[in-house]
Amino acid sequence: MERKRIVLVHIAFWAVLITGAFLRGYFSGKMLGLPLITFLITSISYYILSAICFYCSYFWVAPRLILKRQYLHALLLTALIWGIVIFARYALEFWFLKPVIHFDNYHDETPTVNYYISNIFFYYFPSYFIYGLMYFFAENWYKSGQRQQELQQEKLSTELAFLRSQINPHFLFNTINDIYSLTYQKSEQAPEALLKLSVMLRYMLREGNEDFMPLNREVEYLENVIALQRISAKGMAYVKFTQEGYLGDQPIASLLFIAFVENAFKHGIWNDPQHPIEIYLHSNNAEIIFSLSNKKSQGQKDNTGGIGLSNVQRRLKLMYPERHQLTITNNAHLYKVNLILKQN
C-alpha cells in the first residue's frame, strides 16, 4: 500500500509539472503555431527525458554514491546515464517527433554531437540529475529517522515491560501465606481476601501490562492492596487514604504508585493508630498529585525501596519526560513521597 501511494504521488508530480509547462506555453504564446495536441505531446516527450535522467540518478547513482560510497562506480554510471539520455533525445526527436507528429525542433538543420553532449550536460544534469540525488538523500534521511524512531520506541516498550516485570513480588507471597493461614483457621475473611487477591492478579497480569490505565482502576488496585494488608494484620493496619478531585478515566502509568505503598508497609510503622500511613491522591485537568508519608521503624536505615524506587524513577523518566516532579523526604523518623504528574 505504501509503495502504491508513493508511485501515485510521483505520477501526480510529473502530471502537474507537464500541465504547468503546457499552460505556460499556451498562455505565453510560445506554442509556435503548433496545434494543441502536438504541443502537448511534445511537452510530454521532453519531460520523459527529464524523468529518465531523474530516475536513473535516483536508482543507479545515488545508492552507490550516498550509501555505499562507491565513487568510481557512481562516476561510471553517471557517464552511462549521460550517454543514455543523449541517445534517448536523438531517438525521440528524429524517430518520433519529426516523422510521426511532424515537429522539427531544429528547422531542417541537423544538430551536431557536441550540441547534444553540451545540452544534456548543462541542462538536464544540473537540474534533474541533481534532483534525483537530492530526493534520494532526503528520502533516505527520512526513512533512517523513522527506523531510528521505531527502534527507540521498541527499545522503550521492551524496557517498560521489563520494569513492570520487576515489581516486587514479596507482597503477593506474603498475602498468599496470610490467606493460607486464614483458610487453615477457617476464618470468614479468607474468601474475601482470596477474591481481592484474584482481582489484583487479574489487573497485574492482564491490564497491568498496558503502559497506561484509567486512574480509577489504579485507585481500585491500591484499595485492594490496603484491604488485604488490613486482613492480614487482623484489622491492625492503619491507613488513611484521602481522595480528592475527579478520579476517573484519565490515563496514568499502570502500577506506578504501588511501589511506594508496598514500601510503606514493608519498612514503615503501620500498626500505630496515632501515626497511620497517610496516602493522598488528588486529580484535576492539569495534574495528578500523589503523596504518601509514614513513620519509620526505629533503626530502619533504608526506606527507599531499593529496586522499587529506581524502577519508578526510570519509568517516570520514560513515560513522563519533563512532566513529573518527584520529591522524597527521608529522615530518621519520617519517610514522605510527593509526586506530581502533569497531564497532557
C-alpha positions in Angstrom: 0.0 0.0 0.0 2.8 2.4 0.9 4.7 1.7 -2.4 1.5 2.2 -4.4 0.9 5.5 -2.7 4.5 6.7 -3.5 4.0 5.7 -7.2 0.8 7.7 -7.3 2.5 10.7 -5.8 5.2 10.5 -8.4 2.7 10.2 -11.2 0.8 13.2 -9.9 4.0 15.2 -9.6 5.0 14.7 -13.2 1.4 15.3 -14.3 1.4 18.7 -12.5 4.8 19.5 -14.0 3.7 18.8 -17.5 0.4 20.6 -17.1 2.2 23.7 -15.8 4.6 23.7 -18.8 1.7 23.2 -21.2 -0.3 26.1 -19.7 2.7 28.4 -19.6 3.3 27.7 -23.3 -0.3 28.2 -24.1 -0.8 31.5 -22.3 2.6 33.0 -23.2 2.2 32.4 -26.9 5.2 30.1 -27.1 3.4 27.3 -28.9 5.0 28.5 -32.2 1.7 28.0 -34.1 1.6 24.3 -33.2 -1.8 22.5 -32.7 -2.7 21.9 -29.1 -2.3 18.1 -29.3 1.2 18.5 -31.0 2.4 20.9 -28.3 1.1 18.6 -25.6 2.8 15.5 -27.0 6.0 17.5 -27.4 5.9 18.7 -23.8 5.3 15.2 -22.5 8.1 13.8 -24.7 10.7 16.2 -23.4 9.6 15.6 -19.8 10.1 11.9 -20.4 13.8 12.7 -20.9 13.8 14.6 -17.6 12.2 11.6 -15.9 14.8 9.2 -17.4 17.6 11.5 -16.0 15.9 11.8 -12.6 15.2 8.1 -12.0 18.5 6.9 -13.4 20.2 9.2 -10.9 17.8 8.1 -8.1 18.0 4.3 -8.7 21.5 3.9 -10.0 23.9 6.6 -8.9 22.5 7.8 -5.6 22.6 4.5 -3.7 26.2 3.9 -4.7 27.3 7.5 -4.1 25.4 8.1 -0.8 25.1 4.7 0.9 27.9 2.5 -0.5 30.4 5.3 -1.1 31.4 3.6 -4.4 32.6 6.8 -6.0 34.2 5.3 -9.1 31.2 3.1 -9.8 28.9 6.1 -9.4 31.0 8.1 -11.8 30.9 5.4 -14.5 27.2 5.1 -14.1 26.9 8.8 -14.5 28.7 8.6 -17.8 26.5 5.8 -18.9 23.3 7.8 -18.0 24.7 10.7 -19.9 25.0 8.5 -23.0 21.6 7.0 -22.5 19.9 10.5 -22.3 21.8 11.7 -25.4 20.6 8.6 -27.3 17.1 8.9 -25.9 16.8 12.6 -27.0 18.1 11.8 -30.5 15.8 8.9 -30.9 12.8 10.9 -29.6 13.4 13.9 -31.9 14.3 12.0 -35.1 12.5 8.7 -34.7 9.2 10.0 -33.2 8.6 13.8 -33.1 9.8 14.6 -36.6 8.4 11.7 -38.6 5.2 11.0 -36.6 3.8 14.3 -35.4 6.0 16.5 -37.8 7.6 18.5 -35.1 11.1 19.7 -36.1 13.0 21.3 -33.2 15.9 22.3 -35.5 14.0 23.6 -38.6 15.6 21.2 -41.1 19.1 21.6 -39.6 21.0 18.7 -38.1 22.4 19.2 -34.7 26.0 18.1 -34.0 27.1 15.6 -31.5 28.7 18.3 -29.4 25.4 20.1 -29.2 23.7 17.0 -27.7 26.6 16.4 -25.3 26.7 20.0 -24.1 22.8 20.4 -24.0 22.4 17.2 -21.9 25.3 18.1 -19.6 24.4 21.8 -19.0 20.6 21.4 -18.9 19.5 18.0 -17.7 22.3 17.2 -15.4 22.4 20.4 -13.2 18.7 20.0 -12.7 17.0 16.6 -12.9 20.1 14.5 -12.3 20.9 16.6 -9.2 17.3 16.5 -8.2 17.4 12.7 -8.2 20.4 12.7 -5.9 18.7 15.2 -3.6 15.5 13.3 -3.5 17.3 10.0 -2.6 19.2 11.8 0.1 16.1 13.3 1.6 14.1 10.1 1.4 17.0 8.1 3.0 17.3 10.7 5.8 13.6 10.5 6.4 13.5 6.7 6.4 16.6 6.5 8.7 14.9 8.8 11.1 11.7 6.7 11.0 13.7 3.5 11.6 15.6 5.1 14.5 12.3 6.3 16.0 10.8 2.8 15.6 13.9 1.2 17.2 13.8 3.7 20.0 10.1 3.0 20.6 10.7 -0.7 20.5 13.5 -0.3 23.0 11.3 1.9 25.2 8.5 -0.7 25.1 10.9 -3.5 25.9 12.4 -1.6 28.8 8.9 -0.6 30.2 7.8 -4.3 30.0 11.0 -5.3 31.9 10.4 -2.6 34.5 6.8 -3.8 35.0 8.1 -7.4 35.4 10.4 -6.2 38.2 7.6 -5.1 40.5 8.4 -6.5 43.9 6.5 -9.8 44.4 7.1 -10.0 48.2 3.7 -8.6 48.8 2.0 -11.3 46.8 4.0 -14.1 48.5 3.1 -12.6 52.0 -0.6 -12.3 51.0 -0.7 -15.9 49.8 0.8 -17.0 53.1 -1.7 -14.9 55.0 -4.7 -16.3 53.1 -3.4 -19.8 53.7 -3.3 -19.0 57.4 -6.8 -17.6 57.3 -8.0 -20.7 55.4 -6.3 -23.0 57.9 -8.0 -21.2 60.7 -11.3 -21.3 58.8 -11.6 -17.6 59.1 -14.6 -15.9 57.5 -12.3 -13.3 55.9 -10.5 -16.0 53.8 -13.0 -15.9 50.8 -12.9 -12.1 50.8 -9.1 -12.0 50.8 -8.9 -14.6 48.1 -11.4 -12.6 45.9 -9.4 -9.4 46.3 -6.2 -11.2 45.5 -7.8 -12.6 42.4 -8.8 -9.1 41.3 -5.3 -7.8 41.9 -3.7 -10.6 40.0 -6.0 -10.1 37.0 -5.1 -6.4 37.0 -1.4 -7.1 37.2 -1.2 -9.9 34.7 -3.7 -8.6 32.1 -4.5 -4.9 32.3 -1.3 -4.0 34.2 0.7 -5.0 31.1 -0.6 -1.9 29.4 1.6 1.2 29.6 -1.4 3.4 30.7 -4.6 2.6 32.6 -7.5 4.7 33.8 -6.8 6.3 37.1 -9.9 4.9 38.8 -8.6 1.3 38.0 -5.3 2.2 39.6 -7.1 3.5 42.7 -9.2 0.3 42.9 -5.9 -1.7 42.8 -4.4 0.4 45.6 -7.6 0.0 47.7 -7.4 -3.8 47.3 -3.8 -3.8 48.4 -4.7 -1.8 51.5 -7.7 -4.0 52.3 -5.5 -7.2 52.0 -2.9 -5.7 54.4 -5.7 -4.9 56.9 -7.0 -8.5 56.6 -3.5 -10.0 57.1 -2.9 -7.7 60.0 -6.3 -8.7 61.5 -7.5 -5.2 61.3 -4.4 -3.6 63.0 -3.1 -1.9 59.8 -4.0 1.8 59.9 -4.1 3.6 56.6 -5.7 7.0 55.8 -6.3 7.1 52.1 -7.7 10.6 51.1 -9.0 11.0 47.6 -10.0 14.4 46.1 -10.9 15.7 42.7 -12.0 13.7 39.7 -10.6 10.2 39.8 -12.0 8.9 36.6 -10.7 7.6 33.3 -7.7 9.9 32.9 -4.7 7.8 31.8 -1.9 7.1 34.2 1.1 4.8 34.0 0.0 1.4 35.3 1.2 0.1 38.7 3.0 3.4 39.3 2.0 4.1 43.0 2.2 0.5 44.3 6.0 0.6 44.9 5.5 3.5 47.4 2.6 1.8 49.1 4.3 -1.6 49.4 7.4 0.2 50.7 5.4 1.9 53.4 4.1 -1.5 54.7 7.4 -3.1 54.4 9.6 -0.5 56.1 7.2 1.8 57.9 5.1 1.6 61.1 1.5 0.7 60.1 0.1 -0.7 63.3 0.1 2.6 65.3 -3.4 4.3 65.1 -1.8 7.6 66.2 0.6 7.6 63.3 -1.2 5.8 60.3 0.2 5.6 56.8 -1.2 8.6 55.1 -1.9 8.5 51.4 -3.3 11.5 49.5 -4.4 11.5 45.9 -5.8 14.5 44.0 -6.6 14.9 40.3 -7.8 17.7 38.1 -7.5 18.6 34.4 -3.9 19.8 34.8 -2.2 17.4 37.1 -2.3 14.3 39.3 -0.8 14.7 42.8 0.1 11.6 44.9 1.7 11.8 48.3 2.5 9.2 50.9 4.0 9.5 54.4 4.7 7.0 57.1 6.6 6.9 60.4 9.8 4.9 60.1 10.6 1.9 62.3 13.4 2.6 64.8 16.7 1.7 63.5 15.5 1.5 59.9 18.4 2.6 57.7 17.0 2.1 54.3 13.5 3.1 53.5 13.9 3.8 49.8 12.5 0.6 48.5 15.7 -0.4 46.6 14.8 -1.7 43.1 11.3 -0.5 43.6 12.2 3.2 43.8 14.7 3.1 41.0 12.1 1.3 38.9 9.6 4.1 39.5 12.1 6.8 38.7 13.1 5.2 35.5 9.5 4.7 34.4 8.7 8.3 35.2 11.7 9.4 33.1 10.5 7.3 30.2 6.7 7.9 30.4 6.6 11.5 31.8 9.6 13.3 30.4 9.7 16.9 31.7 6.1 16.3 33.0 6.7 15.0 36.5 8.2 16.1 39.8 9.2 13.6 42.5 10.2 14.7 45.9 11.3 12.3 48.6 11.9 13.3 52.3 13.8 10.7 54.2 15.0 11.4 57.8 15.4 9.4 61.0 11.7 9.3 61.8 9.7 10.1 58.7 9.5 8.9 55.1 7.5 11.0 52.7 6.9 10.9 48.9 5.3 13.7 46.8 4.7 13.0 43.2 3.2 15.5 40.7 2.3 14.3 37.2 1.4 16.9 34.6 -1.5 15.9 32.3 -1.1 16.3 28.5 
